[in-house]
Amino acid sequence: MRINIPPLTRVLLGLLLAISIAHQTTRYFFGGFDPELLALVPQWSLFYPWVYFTATFAEQNVVTLLIAGATILYGGKYLERAWGSTEFGKFVLLVTVLPNLIATFVYVLWFAITRDDSRALAFIQGSVALQGAFLVAFKQLVPEHTVTILQGIIKIRVKHFPAIFLAANTISGLVIGTDTALVLGWAGFFTSWTYLRFYKKQAELSGASTGGPTIKGDASETFAFAYFWPDVVQPPIAAVADGVYNALVTIRVISPFSAEEVETSNVQATARGEDGLPSLLNQGGKKGGGGKREEAERRRALALKALDQRLHAATANKQQLAAAPPPVPISQEIPTSSTETPAESDQT
């Protein structure tokens, strides 16, 4: 039986299983490595830099291992087919290493302020950052897709998952004490969103082939930072986010989006929304080069459809403006029947 899992996703699943088993075996039989060589411990991490990557795959128990496995299997299958193995590999490397570096900085700072040795010796491990990063990617690609749970009793749109995920990890961290999950969750979220919003290159849907023109980042309105949160809190969050964005543009950390980039990204987002989630998940069974050609044609058709809708709307607006009567100057009086009567009497 053929296993329908993309190659890099299979590698990540193998790493997860091998690193988690090695980590737990050494802890059970030998009390763990001394110093720790697979999980991340802030005090030792600079001397063993590979742990910034391996710590993501070193799960603590069977439950978290199963959750991580499901995340990589289903998230990896979709994202690797949507982006390709190379882009997916860059994304995974970024959202595993950078959140662990951020978490290390947070715990070292925590130790420096409190002088609590447990902060410097905390075990930072697990796929929480990867989970948050994948949810942000799904929010970008299929925000309106609805996930049904318990035979349709619970229905949640994909665009709401990042906020639910962050709220759950924040409450858990403050109440139960799972502070590492809190830090990693937020770090994974911000790393993923920043990369996808401003830096990741993606093919234009109107391209005739998968090697066609690319655009940098995603300037679409629906992927703005404020749109990750409930409607009631979006205005104040948008105000703060706009201020941060303008400050970063001023100091040239990021480049500002042009009106054309925003329009193009909005067309991309509309096309992705119409495409939906299941079609890409079912592309793995296609053999040969036909799959790429069909994918390119599908992208082109979706983009043309979205662009056609926008052109029709723009044309309709122009026609309405052209049909409207021109304004009458204030100084010009419109002749009436009462003003024409004297002229007729003069002629007679």
Protein Blocks (a to p, Z undefined) as FASTA:
>chain_A
ZZdddfklmmmmmmmmmmmmmmmmmmmmnnpaaddfkbccfklmmmmmmlmmmmmmmcfb
fklmmmmmmmmmmmmmmmmmmnojklmmmmmmmmmmmmmmmmmmmmmmmmmmnopaklmm
pccedjklmmmmmmmmmmmmmmmbccdeehhlaccdfklmmmmmmmmmmmmmmmnopaml
mmmmmmmmmmmmmmmmmmmccddfkbcbfklccdedjfbfklgmklmpcfklmmmmmmmm
mmmmmmmmmnomaccddfklmmmmmmmmmmmmmnommlmmmmmmpgcjklmmmmmmmmmm
mmmmmmmmmmmmmmmmmmmmmmpccdddfklccddfklmmmmmmmmZZ
